[in-house]
Amino acid sequence: MATYMMLVLLTGQGVQNIKSSPTRVDTAREIFRDMGAKVKEVYLLMGRYDMAFVVEAPNYETVAKAALILDSLGSMRTETLRAFTEDEYRKIISDIP
């Protein structure tokens, strides 16, 4: 499975209801699990983004669907990046002519 970093910005609604944020994280885990993916790690961030999820998913379509579902709930907006492990990175670099 591929690894993705999902960066999260809380909306005004998400900030207003910050106490229910742990429940929203649980909901995100369930959404990904139901789609055959897994939230491996969750981080609270300081800076431009509020949270980050490290996700393993079979493909980018799965992550895109989950992101759209999460965004439609109204408490967060997401930005998702494909993340490569160190081993994947080394393989990519070694294949450069």
The first five atom37 places (N, CA, C, CB, O) and aatype in JSON, in Angstrom:
{
  "aatype": [12, 0, 16, 18, 12, 12, 10, 19, 10, 10, 16, 7, 5, 7, 19, 5, 2, 9, 11, 15, 15, 14, 16, 1, 19, 3, 16, 0, 1, 6, 9, 13, 1, 3, 12, 7, 0, 11, 19, 11, 6, 19, 18, 10, 10, 12, 7, 1, 18, 3, 12, 0, 13, 19, 19, 6, 0, 14, 2, 18, 6, 16, 19, 0, 11, 0, 0, 10, 9, 10, 3, 15, 10, 7, 15, 12, 1, 16, 6, 16, 10, 1, 0, 13, 16, 6, 3, 6, 18, 1, 11, 9, 9, 15, 3, 9, 14],
  "atom_mask": [
    [1, 1, 1, 1, 1],
    [1, 1, 1, 1, 1],
    [1, 1, 1, 1, 1],
    [1, 1, 1, 1, 1],
    [1, 1, 1, 1, 1],
    [1, 1, 1, 1, 1],
    [1, 1, 1, 1, 1],
    [1, 1, 1, 1, 1],
    [1, 1, 1, 1, 1],
    [1, 1, 1, 1, 1],
    [1, 1, 1, 1, 1],
    [1, 1, 1, 0, 1],
    [1, 1, 1, 1, 1],
    [1, 1, 1, 0, 1],
    [1, 1, 1, 1, 1],
    [1, 1, 1, 1, 1],
    [1, 1, 1, 1, 1],
    [1, 1, 1, 1, 1],
    [1, 1, 1, 1, 1],
    [1, 1, 1, 1, 1],
    [1, 1, 1, 1, 1],
    [1, 1, 1, 1, 1],
    [1, 1, 1, 1, 1],
    [1, 1, 1, 1, 1],
    [1, 1, 1, 1, 1],
    [1, 1, 1, 1, 1],
    [1, 1, 1, 1, 1],
    [1, 1, 1, 1, 1],
    [1, 1, 1, 1, 1],
    [1, 1, 1, 1, 1],
    [1, 1, 1, 1, 1],
    [1, 1, 1, 1, 1],
    [1, 1, 1, 1, 1],
    [1, 1, 1, 1, 1],
    [1, 1, 1, 1, 1],
    [1, 1, 1, 0, 1],
    [1, 1, 1, 1, 1],
    [1, 1, 1, 1, 1],
    [1, 1, 1, 1, 1],
    [1, 1, 1, 1, 1],
    [1, 1, 1, 1, 1],
    [1, 1, 1, 1, 1],
    [1, 1, 1, 1, 1],
    [1, 1, 1, 1, 1],
    [1, 1, 1, 1, 1],
    [1, 1, 1, 1, 1],
    [1, 1, 1, 0, 1],
    [1, 1, 1, 1, 1],
    [1, 1, 1, 1, 1],
    [1, 1, 1, 1, 1],
    [1, 1, 1, 1, 1],
    [1, 1, 1, 1, 1],
    [1, 1, 1, 1, 1],
    [1, 1, 1, 1, 1],
    [1, 1, 1, 1, 1],
    [1, 1, 1, 1, 1],
    [1, 1, 1, 1, 1],
    [1, 1, 1, 1, 1],
    [1, 1, 1, 1, 1],
    [1, 1, 1, 1, 1],
    [1, 1, 1, 1, 1],
    [1, 1, 1, 1, 1],
    [1, 1, 1, 1, 1],
    [1, 1, 1, 1, 1],
    [1, 1, 1, 1, 1],
    [1, 1, 1, 1, 1],
    [1, 1, 1, 1, 1],
    [1, 1, 1, 1, 1],
    [1, 1, 1, 1, 1],
    [1, 1, 1, 1, 1],
    [1, 1, 1, 1, 1],
    [1, 1, 1, 1, 1],
    [1, 1, 1, 1, 1],
    [1, 1, 1, 0, 1],
    [1, 1, 1, 1, 1],
    [1, 1, 1, 1, 1],
    [1, 1, 1, 1, 1],
    [1, 1, 1, 1, 1],
    [1, 1, 1, 1, 1],
    [1, 1, 1, 1, 1],
    [1, 1, 1, 1, 1],
    [1, 1, 1, 1, 1],
    [1, 1, 1, 1, 1],
    [1, 1, 1, 1, 1],
    [1, 1, 1, 1, 1],
    [1, 1, 1, 1, 1],
    [1, 1, 1, 1, 1],
    [1, 1, 1, 1, 1],
    [1, 1, 1, 1, 1],
    [1, 1, 1, 1, 1],
    [1, 1, 1, 1, 1],
    [1, 1, 1, 1, 1],
    [1, 1, 1, 1, 1],
    [1, 1, 1, 1, 1],
    [1, 1, 1, 1, 1],
    [1, 1, 1, 1, 1],
    [1, 1, 1, 1, 1]
  ],
  "atom_positions": [
    [[0.84, -1.19, 0.0], [0.0, 0.0, 0.0], [0.88, 1.24, 0.0], [-0.95, 0.0, 1.22], [1.99, 1.24, 0.53]],
    [[0.37, 2.29, -0.6], [1.08, 3.57, -0.66], [0.81, 4.38, 0.59], [0.66, 4.36, -1.92], [-0.22, 4.21, 1.26]],
    [[1.73, 5.27, 0.91], [1.6, 6.15, 2.07], [1.25, 7.55, 1.61], [2.9, 6.16, 2.9], [1.78, 8.05, 0.61]],
    [[0.35, 8.19, 2.35], [-0.09, 9.55, 2.05], [-0.04, 10.37, 3.33], [-1.52, 9.57, 1.43], [-0.31, 9.85, 4.41]],
    [[0.3, 11.64, 3.19], [0.25, 12.58, 4.3], [-0.94, 13.49, 4.04], [1.6, 13.4, 4.45], [-0.96, 14.23, 3.05]],
    [[-1.93, 13.44, 4.9], [-3.12, 14.28, 4.76], [-3.0, 15.42, 5.77], [-4.44, 13.46, 4.98], [-3.06, 15.21, 6.98]],
    [[-2.83, 16.64, 5.26], [-2.74, 17.82, 6.09], [-4.15, 18.38, 6.29], [-1.8, 18.89, 5.46], [-4.94, 18.43, 5.36]],
    [[-4.44, 18.79, 7.51], [-5.8, 19.21, 7.87], [-5.8, 20.64, 8.38], [-6.39, 18.27, 8.94], [-4.99, 21.02, 9.22]],
    [[-6.72, 21.42, 7.84], [-7.04, 22.76, 8.36], [-8.44, 22.7, 8.95], [-6.94, 23.85, 7.23], [-9.38, 22.28, 8.27]],
    [[-8.58, 23.11, 10.18], [-9.91, 23.16, 10.78], [-10.66, 24.36, 10.22], [-9.82, 23.23, 12.32], [-10.09, 25.44, 10.06]],
    [[-11.92, 24.18, 9.93], [-12.78, 25.27, 9.51], [-13.26, 26.02, 10.75], [-13.99, 24.75, 8.66], [-12.96, 25.62, 11.87]],
    [[-14.0, 27.09, 10.54], [-14.59, 27.81, 11.68], [-15.44, 26.87, 12.52], [0.0, 0.0, 0.0], [-15.4, 26.92, 13.75]],
    [[-16.21, 26.03, 11.85], [-17.05, 25.04, 12.55], [-16.18, 24.08, 13.35], [-17.92, 24.25, 11.55], [-16.52, 23.73, 14.49]],
    [[-15.06, 23.64, 12.77], [-14.16, 22.72, 13.46], [-13.54, 23.33, 14.7], [0.0, 0.0, 0.0], [-13.39, 22.66, 15.72]],
    [[-13.19, 24.62, 14.61], [-12.61, 25.32, 15.76], [-13.67, 25.55, 16.83], [-11.99, 26.66, 15.33], [-13.41, 25.39, 18.02]],
    [[-14.88, 25.94, 16.4], [-15.97, 26.18, 17.35], [-16.28, 24.92, 18.15], [-17.23, 26.65, 16.62], [-16.64, 25.0, 19.33]],
    [[-16.15, 23.77, 17.52], [-16.47, 22.49, 18.16], [-15.21, 21.67, 18.43], [-17.44, 21.68, 17.29], [-15.2, 20.46, 18.23]],
    [[-14.15, 22.34, 18.87], [-12.85, 21.69, 19.04], [-12.9, 20.51, 20.01], [-11.83, 22.69, 19.53], [-12.16, 19.54, 19.85]],
    [[-13.78, 20.58, 21.01], [-13.87, 19.5, 22.0], [-14.31, 18.18, 21.37], [-14.84, 19.88, 23.12], [-14.02, 17.11, 21.91]],
    [[-15.0, 18.24, 20.23], [-15.42, 17.0, 19.56], [-14.4, 16.55, 18.51], [-16.78, 17.2, 18.9], [-14.66, 15.61, 17.76]],
    [[-13.25, 17.21, 18.46], [-12.21, 16.85, 17.5], [-11.75, 15.4, 17.62], [-11.02, 17.77, 17.67], [-11.56, 14.74, 16.59]],
    [[-11.55, 14.86, 18.82], [-11.17, 13.44, 18.91], [-12.2, 12.51, 18.28], [-10.96, 13.05, 20.37], [-11.84, 11.48, 17.7]],
    [[-13.47, 12.85, 18.4], [-14.51, 12.04, 17.76], [-14.39, 12.11, 16.24], [-15.92, 12.5, 18.2], [-14.62, 11.12, 15.56]],
    [[-14.03, 13.28, 15.72], [-13.84, 13.43, 14.26], [-12.65, 12.61, 13.79], [-13.65, 14.91, 13.89], [-12.68, 12.05, 12.69]],
    [[-11.61, 12.53, 14.59], [-10.47, 11.68, 14.24], [-10.92, 10.22, 14.17], [-9.31, 11.84, 15.27], [-10.54, 9.5, 13.25]],
    [[-11.72, 9.79, 15.14], [-12.25, 8.42, 15.13], [-13.1, 8.18, 13.88], [-13.09, 8.16, 16.4], [-13.02, 7.11, 13.27]],
    [[-13.9, 9.18, 13.5], [-14.71, 9.07, 12.29], [-13.83, 8.93, 11.06], [-15.63, 10.3, 12.14], [-14.11, 8.12, 10.18]],
    [[-12.76, 9.71, 11.0], [-11.83, 9.62, 9.87], [-11.22, 8.22, 9.79], [-10.71, 10.68, 9.99], [-11.12, 7.65, 8.71]],
    [[-10.82, 7.67, 10.94], [-10.27, 6.31, 10.95], [-11.29, 5.3, 10.39], [-9.86, 5.91, 12.39], [-10.93, 4.41, 9.62]],
    [[-12.54, 5.45, 10.79], [-13.59, 4.54, 10.31], [-13.81, 4.68, 8.81], [-14.91, 4.81, 11.06], [-13.97, 3.68, 8.11]],
    [[-13.83, 5.91, 8.31], [-14.03, 6.15, 6.88], [-12.91, 5.47, 6.09], [-14.07, 7.67, 6.58], [-13.17, 4.76, 5.12]],
    [[-11.66, 5.69, 6.51], [-10.55, 5.06, 5.81], [-10.61, 3.54, 5.92], [-9.22, 5.57, 6.36], [-10.41, 2.83, 4.94]],
    [[-10.9, 3.04, 7.11], [-10.98, 1.58, 7.31], [-12.03, 0.96, 6.41], [-11.28, 1.25, 8.78], [-11.79, -0.09, 5.81]],
    [[-13.2, 1.6, 6.32], [-14.28, 1.08, 5.48], [-13.91, 1.07, 4.01], [-15.53, 1.91, 5.69], [-14.52, 0.34, 3.22]],
    [[-12.93, 1.86, 3.62], [-12.48, 1.93, 2.23], [-11.24, 1.07, 1.98], [-12.19, 3.38, 1.84], [-10.66, 1.11, 0.89]],
    [[-10.83, 0.3, 2.97], [-9.67, -0.57, 2.8], [-8.34, 0.13, 3.03], [0.0, 0.0, 0.0], [-7.31, -0.35, 2.57]],
    [[-8.36, 1.26, 3.72], [-7.15, 2.02, 4.02], [-6.99, 2.09, 5.54], [-7.21, 3.45, 3.39], [-7.83, 1.6, 6.3]],
    [[-5.89, 2.71, 5.98], [-5.63, 2.78, 7.42], [-4.96, 4.1, 7.78], [-4.75, 1.59, 7.87], [-4.0, 4.52, 7.14]],
    [[-5.49, 4.75, 8.82], [-4.82, 5.91, 9.41], [-3.79, 5.35, 10.38], [-5.84, 6.91, 10.12], [-4.15, 4.78, 11.41]],
    [[-2.51, 5.51, 10.04], [-1.44, 4.95, 10.87], [-1.06, 5.86, 12.03], [-0.22, 4.68, 10.02], [-0.79, 5.39, 13.13]],
    [[-1.05, 7.17, 11.77], [-0.65, 8.14, 12.79], [-1.5, 9.4, 12.64], [0.87, 8.49, 12.67], [-1.97, 9.74, 11.55]],
    [[-1.7, 10.07, 13.76], [-2.38, 11.37, 13.77], [-1.52, 12.32, 14.6], [-3.85, 11.27, 14.36], [-1.08, 11.99, 15.7]],
    [[-1.28, 13.5, 14.04], [-0.46, 14.5, 14.73], [-1.22, 15.82, 14.85], [0.88, 14.71, 14.0], [-1.86, 16.25, 13.89]],
    [[-1.14, 16.45, 16.0], [-1.56, 17.83, 16.18], [-0.36, 18.67, 15.78], [-2.03, 18.14, 17.67], [0.76, 18.39, 16.21]],
    [[-0.58, 19.69, 14.96], [0.53, 20.48, 14.44], [0.48, 21.92, 14.95], [0.52, 20.48, 12.92], [-0.58, 22.42, 15.33]],
    [[1.62, 22.54, 14.96], [1.73, 23.97, 15.23], [2.18, 24.61, 13.93], [2.73, 24.28, 16.43], [3.11, 24.12, 13.29]],
    [[1.54, 25.69, 13.53], [1.92, 26.33, 12.28], [0.74, 26.45, 11.34], [0.0, 0.0, 0.0], [-0.39, 26.61, 11.78]],
    [[1.01, 26.36, 10.05], [-0.01, 26.59, 9.02], [-1.15, 25.58, 9.07], [0.62, 26.55, 7.66], [-2.31, 25.94, 8.84]],
    [[-0.85, 24.32, 9.38], [-1.86, 23.27, 9.43], [-2.15, 22.91, 10.88], [-1.41, 22.02, 8.63], [-1.32, 23.11, 11.76]],
    [[-3.36, 22.38, 11.1], [-3.78, 22.03, 12.46], [-3.47, 20.59, 12.82], [-5.26, 22.28, 12.61], [-3.12, 20.29, 13.97]],
    [[-3.58, 19.69, 11.84], [-3.35, 18.27, 12.1], [-2.77, 17.63, 10.86], [-4.67, 17.56, 12.52], [-2.82, 18.19, 9.76]],
    [[-2.22, 16.43, 11.04], [-1.77, 15.62, 9.91], [-2.11, 14.16, 10.2], [-0.23, 15.8, 9.66], [-1.93, 13.68, 11.32]],
    [[-2.6, 13.48, 9.18], [-2.85, 12.05, 9.25], [-1.84, 11.37, 8.33], [-4.34, 11.69, 8.85], [-1.65, 11.8, 7.19]],
    [[-1.22, 10.32, 8.81], [-0.4, 9.46, 7.95], [-1.29, 8.28, 7.6], [0.96, 9.01, 8.66], [-1.74, 7.54, 8.48]],
    [[-1.53, 8.11, 6.31], [-2.51, 7.12, 5.83], [-1.84, 6.13, 4.89], [-3.68, 7.83, 5.12], [-1.01, 6.51, 4.06]],
    [[-2.19, 4.88, 5.02], [-1.82, 3.87, 4.03], [-3.08, 3.5, 3.27], [-1.16, 2.6, 4.7], [-4.1, 3.17, 3.87]],
    [[-3.0, 3.55, 1.94], [-4.17, 3.27, 1.11], [-3.72, 2.53, -0.15], [-4.91, 4.59, 0.74], [-2.58, 2.66, -0.59]],
    [[-4.64, 1.75, -0.72], [-4.27, 0.97, -1.91], [-4.02, 1.83, -3.14], [-5.36, -0.03, -2.21], [-3.3, 1.41, -4.05]],
    [[-4.61, 3.04, -3.21], [-4.44, 3.89, -4.38], [-4.91, 5.31, -4.05], [-5.22, 3.33, -5.6], [-5.53, 5.56, -3.02]],
    [[-4.59, 6.23, -4.96], [-4.94, 7.63, -4.72], [-6.44, 7.88, -4.82], [-4.22, 8.52, -5.7], [-6.94, 8.82, -4.21]],
    [[-7.17, 7.05, -5.59], [-8.62, 7.22, -5.67], [-9.27, 7.04, -4.3], [-9.21, 6.23, -6.68], [-10.19, 7.77, -3.94]],
    [[-8.8, 6.06, -3.56], [-9.33, 5.8, -2.21], [-9.13, 7.01, -1.31], [-8.65, 4.56, -1.59], [-10.04, 7.43, -0.6]],
    [[-7.93, 7.58, -1.36], [-7.63, 8.74, -0.52], [-8.45, 9.94, -0.97], [-6.12, 9.06, -0.57], [-8.92, 10.71, -0.13]],
    [[-8.62, 10.12, -2.27], [-9.41, 11.24, -2.78], [-10.85, 11.13, -2.31], [-9.35, 11.29, -4.32], [-11.44, 12.13, -1.89]],
    [[-11.43, 9.94, -2.38], [-12.82, 9.75, -1.93], [-12.94, 10.04, -0.43], [-13.29, 8.31, -2.22], [-13.87, 10.73, 0.0]],
    [[-12.0, 9.52, 0.35], [-12.04, 9.76, 1.79], [-11.91, 11.25, 2.1], [-10.92, 8.96, 2.51], [-12.61, 11.77, 2.96]],
    [[-11.01, 11.94, 1.39], [-10.83, 13.38, 1.6], [-12.11, 14.14, 1.29], [-9.67, 13.9, 0.74], [-12.49, 15.06, 2.02]],
    [[-12.78, 13.77, 0.21], [-14.03, 14.44, -0.14], [-15.1, 14.2, 0.91], [-14.52, 13.96, -1.5], [-15.86, 15.11, 1.24]],
    [[-15.17, 12.99, 1.43], [-16.13, 12.68, 2.49], [-15.82, 13.51, 3.73], [-16.12, 11.16, 2.83], [-16.71, 14.14, 4.31]],
    [[-14.55, 13.52, 4.15], [-14.16, 14.27, 5.34], [-14.43, 15.77, 5.17], [-12.68, 14.03, 5.66], [-14.96, 16.42, 6.07]],
    [[-14.06, 16.3, 4.01], [-14.29, 17.73, 3.76], [-15.77, 18.06, 3.77], [-13.67, 18.14, 2.42], [-16.17, 19.14, 4.23]],
    [[-16.6, 17.15, 3.27], [-18.04, 17.42, 3.2], [-18.7, 17.47, 4.57], [-18.72, 16.37, 2.36], [-19.82, 17.96, 4.7]],
    [[-18.04, 16.96, 5.6], [-18.6, 17.0, 6.95], [-18.54, 18.4, 7.56], [-17.85, 16.01, 7.85], [-19.24, 18.69, 8.53]],
    [[-17.7, 19.28, 6.98], [-17.73, 20.68, 7.34], [-16.77, 21.16, 8.41], [0.0, 0.0, 0.0], [-16.66, 22.36, 8.63]],
    [[-16.07, 20.26, 9.09], [-15.19, 20.69, 10.18], [-13.73, 20.84, 9.76], [-15.28, 19.72, 11.31], [-12.93, 21.4, 10.5]],
    [[-13.39, 20.33, 8.57], [-12.0, 20.38, 8.14], [-11.91, 20.5, 6.63], [-11.25, 19.15, 8.62], [-12.84, 20.18, 5.89]],
    [[-10.76, 20.98, 6.2], [-10.37, 20.98, 4.8], [-9.03, 20.25, 4.74], [-10.28, 22.46, 4.2], [-8.18, 20.43, 5.6]],
    [[-8.87, 19.43, 3.72], [-7.67, 18.6, 3.66], [-6.83, 18.91, 2.43], [-8.05, 17.13, 3.68], [-7.34, 19.39, 1.42]],
    [[-5.56, 18.62, 2.55], [-4.62, 18.64, 1.44], [-3.8, 17.37, 1.57], [-3.7, 19.94, 1.44], [-3.23, 17.1, 2.63]],
    [[-3.75, 16.58, 0.52], [-3.12, 15.27, 0.6], [-1.9, 15.18, -0.3], [-4.12, 14.17, 0.24], [-1.93, 15.6, -1.46]],
    [[-0.83, 14.64, 0.25], [0.43, 14.48, -0.46], [0.82, 13.0, -0.48], [1.55, 15.33, 0.18], [0.64, 12.3, 0.52]],
    [[1.34, 12.53, -1.59], [1.88, 11.17, -1.64], [3.21, 11.22, -0.91], [2.05, 10.65, -3.13], [4.04, 12.08, -1.19]],
    [[3.42, 10.31, 0.02], [4.66, 10.25, 0.79], [5.39, 8.96, 0.45], [4.37, 10.34, 2.33], [4.79, 7.9, 0.36]],
    [[6.69, 9.07, 0.27], [7.5, 7.91, -0.06], [8.37, 7.53, 1.13], [8.39, 8.19, -1.3], [8.97, 8.4, 1.77]],
    [[8.43, 6.26, 1.44], [9.3, 5.78, 2.52], [10.76, 6.01, 2.12], [9.03, 4.27, 2.84], [11.05, 6.31, 0.96]],
    [[11.65, 5.86, 3.06], [13.06, 6.01, 2.74], [13.49, 4.97, 1.71], [13.92, 5.89, 4.0], [14.25, 5.29, 0.79]],
    [[13.03, 3.74, 1.85], [13.38, 2.71, 0.87], [12.86, 3.07, -0.52], [12.8, 1.34, 1.31], [13.58, 2.91, -1.51]],
    [[11.63, 3.57, -0.62], [11.07, 3.99, -1.91], [11.88, 5.16, -2.48], [9.58, 4.39, -1.76], [12.18, 5.2, -3.67]],
    [[12.23, 6.09, -1.62], [13.04, 7.23, -2.03], [14.37, 6.76, -2.61], [13.27, 8.17, -0.83], [14.79, 7.21, -3.68]],
    [[15.03, 5.88, -1.89], [16.34, 5.38, -2.36], [16.21, 4.67, -3.71], [16.96, 4.43, -1.32], [17.08, 4.8, -4.56]],
    [[15.13, 3.91, -3.9], [14.9, 3.23, -5.17], [14.68, 4.24, -6.29], [13.69, 2.28, -5.06], [15.24, 4.09, -7.37]],
    [[13.88, 5.26, -6.03], [13.62, 6.3, -7.03], [14.95, 6.96, -7.43], [12.63, 7.37, -6.48], [15.23, 7.13, -8.62]],
    [[15.74, 7.33, -6.44], [17.02, 8.0, -6.72], [17.96, 7.07, -7.48], [17.69, 8.47, -5.4], [18.65, 7.51, -8.39]],
    [[18.0, 5.81, -7.12], [18.91, 4.87, -7.79], [18.52, 4.63, -9.24], [18.94, 3.55, -7.04], [19.36, 4.23, -10.04]],
    [[17.27, 4.86, -9.59], [16.8, 4.65, -10.97], [17.03, 5.87, -11.87], [15.32, 4.3, -10.95], [16.76, 5.8, -13.07]],
    [[17.51, 6.96, -11.31], [17.79, 8.14, -12.12], [19.06, 7.88, -12.94], [17.94, 9.43, -11.23], [20.09, 7.51, -12.38]],
    [[18.98, 8.09, -14.25], [20.17, 7.85, -15.09], [21.29, 8.83, -14.8], [19.81, 7.91, -16.56], [22.35, 8.75, -15.42]]
  ]
}
